[in-house]
Amino acid sequence: MKRELYGTVIVTYRCNAHCNMCDCFKDPTKPEEEITLDEIRKLPEMAFTNITGGEPFIRKDIEEIVEILLKKTNRIVISTNGYFSDRILKLCKRFPQVGIRISIEGLEATNNMIRGIPDGFNRGYDTLQKLVEMGHPDVGFGMTVQDANCEDLVPLYHLANDLNMEFATATLHNSFYFRKTDNKILNPEKVSLCFEKLINELLESSSPKKWFRAYFNYGLINYIYGNKRLLPCDMAKQAFFVDPWGDVIPCNGMVKKAVMGSIRTQEWNEIWDSEQAENVRRCVKKCTRNCWMIGSVSPAMHKYIWIPAWWVLKHKFRPGKKYVFRESDFRNG
């Protein structure tokens, strides 16, 4: 049977970082209450799995978690702040097929201010370099773009290119997952002009994957201005999250957690085919959050590929400057 689901497993809310856009470190899970290996074994077959937190490498059994999930999924990517270098390198030597995405929020001073980890930039960057040196095939870093770091956006992209790495982006969100209600872009025009530069860099590339990343970043501008999502949201149908308590939820973008069922007390099909899950899907269909996060956008871009493809065709092959940001395009919705 073809694997089609996109899954995100939040293995812990423990975190050694004190990021300004995420307060999960203030309310960490206890090790003894976090999702167990037996519960992870109950998850379904997946096309793609993201392991995240909190900081997933705080889990002492992270290698066992990966070993179980590799039997269920075509691809795994672990999101991490890169601080626990020895643990990351050890896991990657054992599982070279696993992707690693290290969160770096800007150049050194900016990153350390935003992430609240002393010497966090050097620790994360050192981990990236070691992964490259050992020839790990799937390495990259991600950046949550905000007023404080937007001017570092293109320089970080160049850094990723120099290291031949993936470069992922996000922007500020408020939800139960981040434990935040006050995240806000204060100068959307300034931030969007930085995105414009990145979009044009991506479109100038010879890589089709980067052309579609340009579209994703265009969607981030659209989100910053509070407009309707560029693509439908099919969370709870095509994709799901599991939190550290084993609750199966549609996503991490809602104001309040919407629970479809519990892998702790139920089997997967019992959850996925339940009336409770259908009620959550109806809530998702009516959701007005218009989130633009990779967990929901990536499966949507695959499903509705003609929409981003048409945008790419219009901009990639345009003579001169590929994409021009005009605030009026977004202020008018």
N, C-alpha and C positions, 0 to 999 in steps of 0.2 A: 504494500500500500504506500502511495506517495505521501511523504511527510510534508505537511502544509502549514502547521501552526508555528507561530512565533511566540516564544516563551521568555519571560524574564523572571529569574529567581533571585529574590532579595534575601540573602542568606543571613544577614545580621543588620541591626541598626547601631551596632557599636562602631565607633569611628575615632581615629586619633587626630583627625583634622577638625578645625573650628571655622568652617567656611562662613563667609558673611551672607551667603544666599541659601544656606541650609542649616537648620537647627536640630537635626536628628541626633547629634552628639549630646544634646541636653537631655534626651530621653532615650537612652540606649536600651536595647534588649538585654536580658540576662542570658548567659550561655546555656543554662539548663532549659530555657523555654524556647530556644530557637529550633527551627525546622530540622528534623533528624535525617539521617541517611535512609532509614526505612521509609520515611515519608517522601523523600525525594525519589525513591524507586517507584513510587506510585504515579509519578508524572507521566504524561503521554509522550508519544513520538512527536518530534518537532523538526522543522526545517532549520531553525536557528534558535539558539539559546544565549541569552545574556545573563551572566552571573554578576550581581552587583550588591551594594550595601546602602548605607554604612561603608565600611572598608572590608571587603570579603576576605582579604588575607589575614585578618584578625582571627578568622576561624582556623583552628588547629587541624581540622579535618578537610581543608579545602581540596587537597589532592584526591581524597576519597569521593568528595562531591563531584569533582570533574570526571573521575573514573566512571561513576554511575551515569552521569549525563551524556558522556561520549557514546554510550550504547544506545541512546535515545534520540540523538540529534545529529544533523549533518554538519553543524558548525557551532562552536562555542567562542564567545568573546567575553573576557573578564574585564570589568571596569574597576580601576584601582587608582589610588593616589601615588602609587609607586614607591612608597616609603619603605616597605618591607622587602628590600631588594633581594636578599638571600632567599627568601621564601618564593618570590616570583621566579627567580632564575632556576631554582630547584624544580619547581613545577613545570617550567617550560622545557627543561632538559628531559623530563619524563614524558611530557605531552607536547611535542613540537607543533602539533596541529592546532593548538589552542591560541586564539588571538588575545592580545593584551592591549588595552587602551588606558593610558595613564593621563589623568586629569592635570593639566598645567594651565593656570589661569592668566598667564602673561609672562613677561620677562621677569628676572629674578625678584626684584623689589616688589613688583606688582603682585606676582604669584604668592609670595610669602605673606603679604598684607591680606590678601583675599582668603587664603587657605588657613592662615593661622598656625602653620607648622614651621618651627624654626628650621632654617636651611632646607625647607621643603622643595624648592626649585632644584637645588643641586642634587638632592636625594632622588627626585623623580627623573631628572635628566640623566643622571648617572645610570639609573636602571635602564632607561631607554638605550643609552649607548652600549651598555653591556649586552642587551638583547640583540642589538644590531651586530655587534662583534661576534656573538656566538652563532650568527646566521639565522636567527629566529625569523620565520617567513611572514608572520602576521603581527606587526607591531605598529602602534600609532599613539597619538595623544589627542585629547579633546579639551575644549575650552568653552566655558559658559560666559558668553559675552555680555558685558554690562558697561555702564559709564566709566568705571574705574579702570577697565582694561582694554577698551575697544581699539585704542591706538596701537596695541600690541598684536592685533589680529593678523595683519598681513606679515609682520616680522616672524610671528610664530609659524605661519604657513610656510614661509621660506625656510625656516629651520627644519620643519617636517620634510620639505622637499630635499633639502641638503642631505638628510639622513635616509631618504627614500622611504618615508613613513606615511601612513594614513593620517589625515587631519580632520577631526570631527568638531562640529560646533553645536552650541545650544545657546539659549538665552534665559533670562530670569522667568521663573514660574512660581506661582503660589499654590500649594496644595497640602493635603494631609501628609504626604510623603516627605516634603521638605520642612514641614512644621512651620511654614511661613505664610503670612498674610500681607506683608509689607514690602515684598520685592517689587521694585519698579524702575524702569528706565526713565531717568529724569530728562535726558536730552536725546529724544529718539532720532532727530535729524542727524546729529553728530554720529551716533552709533550706526545709523543706516548708511551714512556715507562711507564708514569703514567697511561695512558689509559690501557696498558697491565695489570698492577696490578689490575685495576678496573674490567677489563674483566674477569680475573681469579677469582676474588672474586664473581662476578655474576654467573659464571659457576659452582662454588663450592656450590652455594645455592641449596636448594631443590625446589625452585620456578621456574616453567617453564617460567613465565613472566620475571623473571630476566635473564634467559638464552637468551631470545630474546632481552632483553636490552643489553646484551653482544654483540650481533650481531650489534645493532644500534651503539654502541661505536666503534666497529671494523670499521663500515662505516665512523665514524668521523676521524679515522686515515687515511683512504683512501682519504677522502676529504681534509685533511690537506696537503697531498702530491700532490693535484691537479689532481687526477685521475678521470676517468669516474665513474659516479654513479653506485653503486652496483645494483640498482633497477631502472626500468623505472619511469619517472615522469608523472603522470596523472593529474596534476593540471589543473584546468578549465574543467575537465571532471568529476572527482570523488570528487573534493574539490575546495573550493573557499575562498576568503577573501572579506570582505567589509571594506572599510576604513572610517574614521570619516566623510568624506564628502558624504558618500553614494555610492561611486564608487565601483562597483563589479570588482574585479581583480583576476587573477589566483593564486597569491602567494605574498610573501613579499621579494622574493629573487632576483628579476630582478634589473638591473642597473637603468632602467626607468620604471615607472608605466605603465602597459598595461591595459587599461580599456575596459571591456566587455559591460558595460552599467551603468546606474545610478538608484539605488533604489529610489532616490529622485524624479525622473521624469518618471520612467517606472515601470510596473508591472514585477514580477519575470520571468514569462515565456517569456515575451517580450524580456527580457535581455538574458536569458539562451539559447533561440532558435534563436537568431539573427545572421545575417551574421557577425556583428562586433565581437560577441563571437567566431564564427568559425575562424575568422582571428586571434584572440588571441590564440586559440587552436593550430593553425598552427605555430604561433610564439613559443609557449611552446614546441612543438614537435621538433623544430630546436634549442632550447635553449642549449647553451654549458656551462652554469654556474655550472652544476653538484652539486648544493646545497645539503646539507644533514641536513635538519632541520625537526623537528618532524612533522610539519604541512603537509609536503609532503611525508615524509617517512612512517609515521604511516599507512595511507591508502594504500600505496604501499606494505607494509609488510603484510597487510591483503589480498590484492588482489593476490600477488605473494608469498603466504605463503611457498611454497615448497622451495624457494631459501634460506630464512633465516633458515627454518627448517633443510635443509640439512647441512648448516654450523653448526648449533647447534649440530646435531647428530655427526658430525665429531669431534667436540671439547669437548663437554660435557662428552663423554664416552671414551675419550682418557686417558690412564693411565699416572700418573705423572702430570706435569704442562700442563694445558689445552690448553693455547694459548701462543705462543712465538712470539713476535714482531721481525721481521727482516726488517731493513730499505730497504734492497735490493729488497724485495718483492714489495715495493711501489715506489721506485725510478725508477724501470723498467716499471711502469705503470700497 
